[in-house]
Amino acid sequence: MVDEDSEGISTQSNFKLPINITQEDIEKKAVDLVRLALSNNVSDVPLKRDEIRKKVIKENMRIFPVVFEEAQKILKNDYSMELVEYPTRGTTIHSINQNKNSDTQRDIQSTQSSQPSSSTQTQTKKTSKKYTSNSYILRNIIPGKLRRGFIFEKQDYQLHGLLIIILCLIYVNGNRIKEESLYRYLEKFGIYKNNKHKVFGDIEKCITQFTQKGYLEKEKSTIPNEEVFYSYKWGPRSLVEFPEKNLLNFIKGVIIDIKKYL
């Protein structure tokens, strides 16, 4: 991420600490950042950079990249989690893929030249500011195969399944789906808008909760002289927590299962 305080959160092995800051101070602040991140994760609230500034860093924001990197090591080694940037509202799968491609191209350029050009640095800032929000959330990095033995709350597991179905429906409809079309598709799964489901209860309430937590984004049409309608697309949290590759594998698995019964 690029902002006014630092040029990123990448490896800072050559970073020279301020005179009044020791390595022990960095490690203590890293532990504080881990605690803060875990606390925010329980309440499903993104961790704002400004909150890190006030509660963890406190004095010199120049040390933020080093503290962040140290905290990432703790999260990955001890909790199998990592802090990732929370996309801004309006970010899409396409724009995130574009940014990844831009990052890859920039990495290739940097290996060819020890000093990146000013045009590359400018492009980096433009690309980053398009989709970053100066906020972070924790992402589980345990491989899918290893998660199968975990014990989850039954209701959470069921709601997770419903969310994946909705995300798949949005994805296969061009990353956006009209509200009425979404409910029409859900009817094929025995889930009706006006009938209380025996597992999910009020489906409208479930979708509202997904939206409030950032998994879905609801938009009102802005086309002049046309009837107003609402549509859904992936929210910022889904863009972070559900890699496109994993979703495609899920869809592929569903298709294979369906073919078995044809």
Beta strands, then each sheet from edge to edge (+ up, - down):
strand 1: 47-48
strand 2: 81-87
strand 3: 132-140
strand 4: 177-178
strand 5: 216-220
strand 6: 230-234
sheet 1: 1+ 3- 2+
sheet 2: 4+ 6- 5+
end
